[in-house]
């Protein structure tokens, strides 16, 4: 495997740190959506 230069390592680190929160926010939005739909179904409002 090739050796990474310092500049390449910084770019990879920057990309990885930006990528992780986006994945987390999607997961949080999905959970909130599921909680909201569950609440609606429990209330009897299916439309």
Buried (B, 14 or more C-beta within 10 A) or exposed (E): EEEEEEEEEEEEEEEEEEEEEEEEEEEEEEEEEEEEEEEEEEEEEEE
